[in-house]
C-alpha cells in the first residue's frame, strides 16, 4: 500500500476581523509543510483545508488569527486502510 506524503486532512473555520485569505495562503505556503491548500472566505470568516503531517501547527497559527471552530483532523492513512480516520 502506498504511503501518503501528508497524512492528516486538517479542516477548520476561522472567525475574525480583517482576515485576508491571500495573506493566510502565503503564510501556509511559506511556513507549513503540506499540500491541497484551500483558504477561502471573506474578512470575517475563512475556511481552511490542508493536508499536513503537523496539524497542530495549522491550529496554532489559525488560532492567532481569530476564533477557530468546526475543527476536523482526519488520518487519511487510516482511512485508506478502511479504518476510522
Buried (B, 14 or more C-beta within 10 A) or exposed (E): EEEBEBBBBBBBBBBBEEBBBEEBBEBBEEEBEBEEBBBEBEEEBBBBBBBBEBBEBBBEBBEEBBEBEEBEBBBBBEEBEEEEB
